[in-house]
């Protein structure tokens, strides 16, 4: 017969066992395991001390690790271009800082190629972190590894790199060609999207076969139909096996779920630009669930959280997590000192004052209408070269100038690509074709929209454009009625057979940037200094009543919209 004391001991043991089982079934954290937090940045564009700055990202990572988390840090592309520090060092200073930051992986964005493929390969060869990309090939071989697997807290995590195929034209097309003008690099830019989807799927499957428990897309594709068929939505919808899709390119801070090929919801997240946000994706040590969101540098509040199940999980899970508080102010730390050292090296040149303007030369809408800064820079190029016409692609104008003291740093921020000024000789017909290609996206925006000097024209928006592009996005013909009309050069109607001199960025005139092929066969007369130097000289030479005007001059007229 069992005594009452024995029954009590048995009952206590049973209750303890049941409690342990309940805790396990509710996802109690397993001893010795840590949460893993994947931190991600994107479209930093040289903003090493903007927003959080690299010092703030460093501080976040240290705080998470002090709280017992394992961390990884990755970048979604476009980090080495966008401010003077990038152009003056051809990306080298930023790559060095990223190495000091202990980045674990990065995908090349389209602007990583702005200093040429050879320069990117040089940077990648010396970087303290790997670049990954599954869809950049040459001679049928991958240029970078398609993915990398990192281990954190005993978990194997893969990052699959995906670069937008639009890079083939949004960067300089000639960078991807040989001396005969044939493409020797491919981003799998087929307009069906199928080669890109297949490359991503192969990389995901290979990473799984190699033992990856989680697969993250590390992408620079962008969100929205303007990026089709290579948008994040397209790639997720045509693939399976991706747990979280980290993205860049469109500078958004959207976090949403998109169904993949198998109907599973995949979280897609992006961290904006200039370190305005730092993204996180936490893998719970308790149950392996994922929680993805952003920290914003706008008062220190966390926002935008979403959650997703890992690929191997089928049960529902909690979206909650205990995230590190966002620092309220950047503090002095090792990375702050390193960033400051880089900044101080450049200050002497960049701080040189060029002019003090009481009004603003605006870059607003330079991609779809005339802008005052577009007028100013094209006037500066035409005056410096003596050309009949000057043009500037709107996508090359990145920030306003004026409203006070203007330094060389301001000019490089407004014109950050390092393009030189070329002067060509071409026919009026070529100018007309260039304007037609430039206006094809109106009333939408396009980086290839041309600002002009010495020339005026009208665009009839009621006329559908007849521009034809190949699969690389290059213009191969124009059919039907024309949208552009009333073109005047020096106050006279343009003549198709007449020869004109045109000044503009070598990106457009010599390197077929933005798909511009209208100037094929034109005679290159000379190349001069950089656009930034041309604009800087014009600012320094300003006198009352001189080159600058605070408003546009009606060179481009849009009608029929």
For each residue, the residues with C-beta under 8 A, 3 or more apart:
1:
2: 6 7 10
3: 6 7
4: 7 8
5: 8 9
6: 2 3 9 10
7: 2 3 4 10 11
8: 4 5 11 12
9: 5 6 12 13
10: 2 6 7 13 14
11: 7 8 14 15
12: 8 9 15 16
13: 9 10 16 17
14: 10 11 17 18
15: 11 12 18 19
16: 12 13 19 20
17: 13 14 20 21
18: 14 15 21 22
19: 15 16 22 23
20: 16 17 23 24
21: 17 18 24 25
22: 18 19 25 26
23: 19 20 26 28
24: 20 21 27 28
25: 21 22
26: 22 23
27: 24 284 286 287 289 317 318
28: 23 24 286
29: 33 285 286
30: 33 285 286
31:
32:
33: 29 30 153 154 285
34: 68 69 70 153 285
35: 68 69 70 153 282 283 284 285 321
36: 69 70 71 72 152 153 155 157 282 283 285
37: 64 69 70 71 72 280 281 282 283
38: 71 72 73 74 157 216 244 246 280 281 282 283
39: 57 60 61 64 71 72 73 74 278 279 280
40: 73 74 75 76 218 246 269 271 278 279 280 281
41: 44 57 73 74 75 76 79 271 275 278 279
42: 75 76 77 78 220 246 247 248 249 270 271 272 273 279
43: 76 77 78 79 109 248 249 251 271 272 273 274
44: 41 47 48 75 78 79 82 94 273 274 275
45: 78 79 81 82 83 86 111 273 274
46: 79 80 81 82 83 84 85 86 94 416
47: 44 50 51 53 82 83 273 274 275
48: 44 53 54 85 94 97 339 342 343
49: 53 54 55 339 340 343
50: 47 53 274 275 276
51: 47 56 274 275 276 277 297
52: 55 56 57 60 275 276 277 278 295 297 330
53: 47 48 49 50 56 57 275 330 336 339
54: 48 49 57 58 97 101 275 335 338 339
55: 49 52 58 59 330 331 333 335 336 339
56: 51 52 53 59 60 275 278 297 327 330
57: 39 41 52 53 54 60 61 73 101 275 278 335
58: 54 55 61 62 101 333 334 335 336
59: 55 56 62 63 327 330 331 333 335
60: 39 52 56 57 63 64 278 295 324 326 327
61: 39 57 58 64 65 71 73 102
62: 58 59 65 66 333
63: 59 60 66 67 324 325 327
64: 37 39 60 61 67 69 71 324
65: 61 62 68 69 70 71
66: 62 63
67: 63 64 324
68: 34 35 65
69: 34 35 36 37 64 65 282
70: 34 35 36 37 65 152 153
71: 36 37 38 39 61 64 65 152
72: 36 37 38 39 104 150 152 157
73: 38 39 40 41 57 61 101 102 103 104
74: 38 39 40 41 103 104 105 106 159 216 218 246
75: 40 41 42 44 79 98 103 105 106 107 218
76: 40 41 42 43 106 107 109 218 219 220 246 247 248 249 270 271
77: 42 43 106 107 108 109 110 111 112 163 219 220 248 249
78: 42 43 44 45 81 82 109 110 111 112 220 248 249
79: 41 43 44 45 46 75 94 98 106 109 112
80: 46 86 91 94 95 111 112 115 123
81: 45 46 78 86 87 91 111 112 114 115 416 417
82: 44 45 46 47 78 86 111 274 398 416
83: 45 46 47 86 87 412 413 416
84: 46 87 88 346 350 408 409 412 413 416
85: 46 48 88 89 93 94 342 343 346
86: 45 46 80 81 82 83 89 90 91 93 94 416
87: 81 83 84 90 412 416 417 418 532
88: 84 85 93 346 349 412
89: 85 86 92 93 94
90: 86 87 115 119 418
91: 80 81 86 94 95 112 115 119 120 123
92: 89 95 96 123
93: 85 86 88 89 96 97 342
94: 44 46 48 79 80 85 86 89 91 97 98
95: 80 91 92 98 99 123 126 127
96: 92 93 99 100
97: 48 54 93 94 100 101 335 338 339 342
98: 75 79 94 95 101 103 106 127 128 129
99: 95 96 102 103 127 128 129
100: 96 97 128 335 338
101: 54 57 58 73 97 98 335
102: 61 73 99 128 129
103: 73 74 75 98 99 106 128 129
104: 72 73 74 129 148 150 159
105: 74 75 129 130 131 132 148 150 159 161 218
106: 74 75 76 77 79 98 103 129 130 131 132 218
107: 75 76 77 131 132 133 161 162 163 218 219 220 248
108: 77 112 113 120 124 131 133 136 144 161 163 220
109: 43 76 77 78 79 112 163 164 167 220 248 249
110: 77 78 113 163 164 166 167 170 171 220 249
111: 45 77 78 80 81 82 114 171
112: 77 78 79 80 81 91 108 109 120 131
113: 108 110 116 117 120 167 171 172 175
114: 81 111 171 172 417 418
115: 80 81 90 91 119 120 418
116: 113 119 120 172 175
117: 113 120 121 175 176 185
118: 121 122
119: 90 91 115 116 122 123
120: 91 108 112 113 115 116 117 123 124 131
121: 117 118 124 125 143
122: 118 119 125 126
123: 80 91 92 95 119 120 126 127
124: 108 120 121 127 130 131 144
125: 121 122
126: 95 122 123
127: 95 98 99 123 124 130 131
128: 98 99 100 102 103
129: 98 99 102 103 104 105 106
130: 105 106 124 127 144 145 148
131: 105 106 107 108 112 120 124 127 144 161
132: 105 106 107 144 145 146 147 148 159 160 161 218
133: 107 108 136 142 143 144 146 161 162 163
134: 142 146 147 160 161 162 199 200 202 203
135: 162 163 165 187 188 195 196 199 200
136: 108 133 142 143 144 163 185 186 187
137: 140 141 142 143 185 186 188
138: 141 143 184 185 186
139: 184
140: 137
141: 137 138
142: 133 134 136 137 145 146
143: 121 133 136 137 138 185
144: 108 124 130 131 132 133 136 161
145: 130 132 142 148 161
146: 132 133 134 142 160 161 199 202 203 206
147: 132 134 158 159 160 161 203 204 206 207 215
148: 104 105 130 132 145 158 159
149: 156 157 158 159 207 210 211 212
150: 72 104 105 156 157 158 159
151: 154 155 156 157
152: 36 70 71 72 155 157
153: 33 34 35 36 70 285
154: 33 151
155: 36 151 152 213 214 283
156: 149 150 151 210 211 212 213 214
157: 36 38 72 149 150 151 152 212 213 214 215 216 283
158: 147 148 149 150 204 207 208 210 212 214 215 216
159: 74 104 105 132 147 148 149 150 216 217 218
160: 132 134 146 147 200 203 204 207 215 216 217 218 242
161: 105 107 108 131 132 133 134 144 145 146 147 218 219
162: 107 133 134 135 196 200 217 218 219 220 221 235
163: 77 107 108 109 110 133 135 136 167 187 219 220
164: 109 110 167 170 187 220 221 222 227 230 249
165: 135 168 187 188 189 190 196 230
166: 110 169 170 187 189 227 230 473
167: 109 110 113 163 164 170 171 187
168: 165 171 173 176 183 185 186 187 189 472 473
169: 166 173 472 473 474 512 513 514 515
170: 110 164 166 167 447 514
171: 110 111 113 114 167 168 175 176 513
172: 113 114 116 175 507 511 512 513
173: 168 169 176 177 472 474 511 512 513 515
174: 177 181 510 511 512
175: 113 116 117 171 172 185 511
176: 117 168 171 173 183 184 185 186
177: 173 174 180 181 182 183 184
178: 181 182 184
179:
180: 177
181: 174 177 178
182: 177 178
183: 168 176 177 186 472
184: 138 139 176 177 178
185: 117 136 137 138 143 168 175 176
186: 136 137 138 168 176 183 189
187: 135 136 163 164 165 166 167 168
188: 135 137 165 195 196 199
189: 165 166 168 186 196 230 471 472 473
190: 165 193 194 195 196 471
191: 229 471
192: 195 229
193: 190 196 197 228 229 230 234 235 238
194: 190 197 198 238
195: 135 188 190 192 198 199
196: 135 162 165 188 189 190 193 199 200 229 230 235
197: 193 194 200 201 234 235 238 239
198: 194 195 201 202
199: 134 135 146 188 195 196 202 203
200: 134 135 160 162 196 197 203 204 217 235 239 242
201: 197 198 204 205 238 239 240 241
202: 134 146 198 199 205 206
203: 134 146 147 160 199 200 206 207
204: 147 158 160 200 201 207 208 215 239 240 241 242
205: 201 202 208 209 241
206: 146 147 202 203 209 210
207: 147 149 158 160 203 204 210 212 215
208: 158 204 205 211 212 215 241 311
209: 205 206
210: 149 156 158 206 207
211: 149 156 208
212: 149 156 157 158 207 208 215
213: 155 156 157 310 311 312
214: 155 156 157 158 243 244 283 290 310 311
215: 147 157 158 160 204 207 208 212 241 242 243 311
216: 38 74 157 158 159 160 242 243 244 245 246 281
217: 159 160 162 200 235 242 244 245 246 247
218: 40 74 75 76 105 106 107 132 159 160 161 162 246
219: 76 77 107 161 162 163 232 235 245 246 247 248 249
220: 42 76 77 78 107 108 109 110 162 163 164 247 248 249
221: 162 164 227 230 231 232 235 247 248 249
222: 164 226 227 231 232 247 248 249 250
223: 227 231 232 233 247 250 252 254 268 270
224: 227 231 250
225: 228 231
226: 222 444
227: 164 166 221 222 223 224 230 231 232 234 249 250
228: 193 225 231 233 234
229: 191 192 193 196 234
230: 164 165 166 189 193 196 221 227 234 235
231: 221 222 223 224 225 227 228 234 235
232: 219 221 222 223 227 235 236 245 247 258 268
233: 223 228 236 237 258 268
234: 193 197 227 228 229 230 231 237 238
235: 162 193 196 197 200 217 219 221 230 231 232 238 239 245
236: 232 233 239 242 245 258 259 260 266 268
237: 233 234 258 259 260 261
238: 193 194 197 201 234 235 261
239: 197 200 201 204 235 236 242 260 261
240: 201 204 260 261 262 264
241: 201 204 205 208 215 260 311
242: 160 200 204 215 216 217 236 239 245 260 266
243: 214 215 216 266 290 308 310 311
244: 38 214 216 217 266 267 268 269 281 290 292 308
245: 216 217 219 232 235 236 242 258 266 267 268 269
246: 38 40 42 74 76 216 217 218 219 269 270 279 281
247: 42 76 217 219 220 221 222 223 232 250 268 269 270
248: 42 43 76 77 78 107 109 219 220 221 222 251 270 271
249: 42 43 76 77 78 109 110 164 219 220 221 222 227
250: 222 223 224 227 247 270
251: 43 248 270 272 273
252: 223 270 272
253: 270 271 272 276 277 294 296 304
254: 223 268 269 270
255: 267 268 269 270 292 293 294 304 305 306
256: 267 268 306
257: 265 266 267 268 306 308
258: 232 233 236 237 245 265 266 268
259: 236 237 263 264 265 266
260: 236 237 239 240 241 242 263 264 265 266
261: 237 238 239 240
262: 240
263: 259 260
264: 240 259 260 309
265: 257 258 259 260 308
266: 236 242 243 244 245 257 258 259 260 308
267: 244 245 255 256 257 281 290 292 306 307 308
268: 223 232 233 236 244 245 247 254 255 256 257 258
269: 40 244 245 246 247 254 255 279 281 292 293 294 304 306
270: 42 76 223 246 247 248 250 251 252 253 254 255 279
271: 40 41 42 43 76 248 253 276 277 278 279 294
272: 42 43 251 252 253 276 277
273: 42 43 44 45 47 251 276
274: 43 44 45 47 50 51 82
275: 41 44 47 50 51 52 53 54 56 57 278 297
276: 50 51 52 253 271 272 273 296 297 298
277: 51 52 253 271 272 294 295 296 297
278: 39 40 41 52 56 57 60 271 275 294 295
279: 39 40 41 42 246 269 270 271 292 293 294 295
280: 37 38 39 40 292 293 294 295 323
281: 37 38 40 216 244 246 267 269 290 291 292
282: 35 36 37 38 69 290 291 292 321 323
283: 35 36 37 38 155 157 214 288 289 290 310
284: 27 35 287 288 289 290 291 317 321
285: 29 30 33 34 35 36 153
286: 27 28 29 30 289
287: 27 284 313 317 318
288: 283 284 310 312 313 317
289: 27 283 284 286 307 309 310 313 317 318 319
290: 214 243 244 267 281 282 283 284 307 308 309 310
291: 281 282 284 305 306 307 319 320 321
292: 244 255 267 269 279 280 281 282 305 306 307 308
293: 255 269 279 280 302 303 304 305 306 323
294: 253 255 269 271 277 278 279 280 302 303 304 305
295: 52 60 277 278 279 280 302 323 326
296: 253 276 277 299 301 302 303 304 326
297: 51 52 56 275 276 277 300 326
298: 276 301
299: 296
300: 297 325 326 327 328
301: 296 298 326
302: 293 294 295 296 305 323 326
303: 293 294 296
304: 253 255 269 293 294 296
305: 255 291 292 293 294 302 319 321
306: 255 256 257 267 269 291 292 293 319
307: 267 289 290 291 292 317 318 319
308: 243 244 257 265 266 267 290 292
309: 264 289 290 313 314 315 316 317
310: 213 214 243 283 288 289 290 313
311: 208 213 214 215 241 243
312: 213 288
313: 287 288 289 309 310 317
314: 309
315: 309
316: 309
317: 27 284 287 288 289 307 309 313
318: 27 287 289 307
319: 289 291 305 306 307
320: 291
321: 35 282 284 291 305
322:
323: 280 282 293 295 302
324: 60 63 64 67
325: 63 300
326: 60 295 296 297 300 301 302
327: 56 59 60 63 300 330 331
328: 300
329:
330: 52 53 55 56 59 327 336
331: 55 59 327 336
332: 336 337
333: 55 58 59 62 336 337
334: 58 337 338
335: 54 55 57 58 59 97 100 101 338 339
336: 53 55 58 330 331 332 333 339 340
337: 332 333 334 340 341
338: 54 97 100 334 335 341 342
339: 48 49 53 54 55 97 335 336 342 343
340: 49 336 337 343 344
341: 337 338 344 345
342: 48 85 93 97 338 339 345 346
343: 48 49 85 339 340 346 347
344: 340 341 347
345: 341 342
346: 84 85 88 342 343 349 350 409
347: 343 344 350 351
348: 351 352
349: 88 346 352 408
350: 84 346 347 407 408 409 412
351: 347 348 407 408 409
352: 348 349 407 408
353: 356 405 406 407
354: 406 407 408 410 411 536 539 540
355: 405 406 539 540 542
356: 353 404 405 406
357: 360 361 401 402 403 404 406 542 548
358: 402 403 404
359: 402 403 550
360: 357 372 400 401 402 403 550
361: 357 372 373 376 400 401 402 548 550
362: 371 372 373 400
363: 366 371 373 374 397 398 399 400 401 414
364: 371 400
365: 368 369 371 445
366: 363 369 371 373 374 394 395 397 449 451
367: 394 395 445 446 447 449
368: 365 394 441 442 443 444 445 446 449
369: 365 366 556 558
370: 374 375 451 552 553 554 555 556
371: 362 363 364 365 366 374 375 394 397 451 552
372: 360 361 362 375 376 549 550 551 552
373: 361 362 363 366 376 377 397 400 401 414
374: 363 366 370 371 377 378 392 394 397 451 452
375: 370 371 372 378 379 451 453 549 552 553 555
376: 361 372 373 379 380 401 535 538 547 548 549
377: 373 374 380 381 392 397 415 451 531 534 535
378: 374 375 381 382 390 391 392 451 452 453 454 504
379: 375 376 382 383 390 453 538 547
380: 376 377 383 384 534 535 537 538 547
381: 377 378 384 385 387 390 392 421 453 503 504 531 534
382: 378 379 385 386 387 388 389 390 453 454 503
383: 379 380 386 538 547
384: 380 381 421 503 528 534 537 538
385: 381 382 390 421 423 501 503 528
386: 382 383 501
387: 381 382 390 423 454 501 502 503
388: 382 454 489 490 500 501 502
389: 382 431 452 453 454 455 489 500 501 502 503
390: 378 379 381 382 385 387 452 453 454 502 503 504
391: 378 434 450 451 452 453 455 502 503 504 508 509
392: 374 377 378 381 396 397 450 451 452 504 505 531
393: 396 447 448 449 450 451 504 505 507 508 513 514
394: 366 367 368 371 374 397 445 446 447 448 449 450 451
395: 366 367 446 447 448 449 514
396: 392 393 415 417 419 447 505 507 531
397: 363 366 371 373 374 377 392 394 414 415 451
398: 82 363 413 414 415 416
399: 363 410 413 414
400: 360 361 362 363 364 373 403 414
401: 357 360 361 363 373 376 406 410 411 414 535 539
402: 357 358 359 360 361 406 548
403: 357 358 359 360 400
404: 356 357 358
405: 353 355 356
406: 353 354 355 356 357 401 402 410 411 539
407: 350 351 352 353 354 410 411
408: 84 349 350 351 352 354 411 412 532 536
409: 84 346 350 351 412 413
410: 354 399 401 406 407 413 414
411: 354 401 406 407 408 414 415 532 535 536 539
412: 83 84 87 88 350 408 409 415 416 532
413: 83 84 398 399 409 410 416
414: 363 373 397 398 399 400 401 410 411 535
415: 377 396 397 398 411 412 419 530 531 532 535
416: 46 81 82 83 84 86 87 398 412 413
417: 81 87 114 396 505 507 531
418: 87 90 114 115 530 532
419: 396 415 505 506 507 530 531
420: 505 506 527 528 529 530 531
421: 381 384 385 503 504 505 506 527 528 529 530 531 534
422: 503 504 505 506 509 510 524 526 527 528
423: 385 387 501 502 503 524 525 526 527 528
424: 501 502 509 510 519 522 523 524 525
425: 499 500 501 502 522 523 525
426: 430 431 499 500 502 519 521 522 523
427: 430 431 496 497 498 499 500
428: 431 432 489 494 495 496 497 498 499 500
429: 432 433 496 497
430: 426 427 433 434 518 519 521 522
431: 389 426 427 428 434 435 455 487 489 494 500 502 518
432: 428 429 435 436 482 484 487 494 496
433: 429 430 436 437 475 478 518
434: 391 430 431 437 438 450 516 518 519
435: 431 432 438 439 450 457 484 487
436: 432 433 439 440 465 466 467 478 482 483 484
437: 433 434 440 448 467 475 478 515 516 517 518
438: 434 435 446 448 449 450 516
439: 435 436 442 449 459 465 483 484
440: 436 437 446 465 467 483
441: 368 444 445 446 448 449 465
442: 368 439 446 449 459 461 483 558 561
443: 368 461 558 561
444: 226 368 441
445: 365 367 368 394 441 449
446: 367 368 394 395 438 440 441 442 449 514
447: 170 367 393 394 395 396 514
448: 393 394 395 437 438 441 508 513 514 515 516
449: 366 367 368 393 394 395 438 439 441 442 445 446
450: 391 392 393 394 434 435 438 508
451: 366 370 371 374 375 377 378 391 392 393 394 397 556
452: 374 378 389 390 391 392 455 456 457 555 556
453: 375 378 379 381 382 389 390 391 555
454: 378 382 387 388 389 390 489 490
455: 389 391 431 452 487 488 489 494 555
456: 452 486 487 488 554 555 556 557
457: 435 452 484 485 486 487 488 555 556 557
458: 484 485 486 556 557 558 559
459: 439 442 483 484 556 557 558 559
460: 463 483 485 559 560
461: 442 443 483 558 559 560 561
462: 559 560 561
463: 460 481 482 483 560
464: 480 483
465: 436 439 440 441 483
466: 436 478 479 480 481 482
467: 436 437 440 475 477 478
468: 475 476 477 478 479
469: 472 473 474 475 476 515
470: 473 474 476
471: 189 190 191
472: 168 169 173 183 189 469 515
473: 166 168 169 189 469 470 515
474: 169 173 469 470 512 515 517
475: 433 437 467 468 469 478 515 516 517 518
476: 468 469 470 517
477: 467 468
478: 433 436 437 466 467 468 475 482
479: 466 468
480: 464 466
481: 463 466
482: 432 436 463 466 478 485
483: 436 439 440 442 459 460 461 463 464 465
484: 432 435 436 439 457 458 459 487
485: 457 458 460 482
486: 456 457 458 557
487: 431 432 435 455 456 457 484 493 494
488: 455 456 457 491 492 493 494
489: 388 389 428 431 454 455 492 493 494 500
490: 388 454
491: 488
492: 488 489
493: 487 488 489
494: 428 431 432 455 487 488 489 498
495: 428 498
496: 427 428 429 432
497: 427 428 429
498: 427 428 494 495
499: 425 426 427 428
500: 388 389 425 426 427 428 431 489
501: 385 386 387 388 389 423 424 425 525
502: 387 388 389 390 391 423 424 425 426 431 509 519 522
503: 381 382 384 385 387 389 390 391 421 422 423
504: 378 381 390 391 392 393 421 422 508 509
505: 392 393 396 417 419 420 421 422 508 509 513 531
506: 419 420 421 422 509 510 511 527
507: 172 393 396 417 419 510 511 513 514
508: 391 393 448 450 504 505 511 512 513 514 516 519
509: 391 422 424 502 504 505 506 519 522 524
510: 174 422 424 506 507 519 524 527
511: 172 173 174 175 506 507 508
512: 169 172 173 174 474 508 515 516 517 520
513: 169 171 172 173 393 448 505 507 508 516
514: 169 170 393 395 446 447 448 507 508
515: 169 173 437 448 469 472 473 474 475 512
516: 434 437 438 448 475 508 512 513 519
517: 437 474 475 476 512 520
518: 430 431 433 434 437 475
519: 424 426 430 434 502 508 509 510 516 522
520: 512 517
521: 426 430
522: 424 425 426 430 502 509 519
523: 424 425 426
524: 422 423 424 509 510 527
525: 423 424 425 501
526: 422 423
527: 420 421 422 423 506 510 524
528: 384 385 420 421 422 423 534
529: 420 421 533 534
530: 415 418 419 420 421 533 534
531: 377 381 392 396 415 417 419 420 421 505 534 535
532: 87 408 411 412 415 418 535 536
533: 529 530 536 537
534: 377 380 381 384 421 528 529 530 531 537 538
535: 376 377 380 401 411 414 415 531 532 538 539
536: 354 408 411 532 533 539 540
537: 380 384 533 534 540 541
538: 376 379 380 383 384 534 535 541 542 547 548
539: 354 355 401 406 411 535 536 542 548
540: 354 355 536 537
541: 537 538 546 547
542: 355 357 538 539 546 547 548
543: 546
544:
545:
546: 541 542 543
547: 376 379 380 383 538 541 542
548: 357 361 376 402 538 539 542
549: 372 375 376 552 553
550: 359 360 361 372
551: 372
552: 370 371 372 375 549 555
553: 370 375 549
554: 370 456 557
555: 370 375 452 453 455 456 457 552
556: 369 370 451 452 456 457 458 459
557: 456 457 458 459 486 554
558: 369 442 443 458 459 461 561
559: 458 459 460 461 462
560: 460 461 462 463
561: 442 443 461 462 558
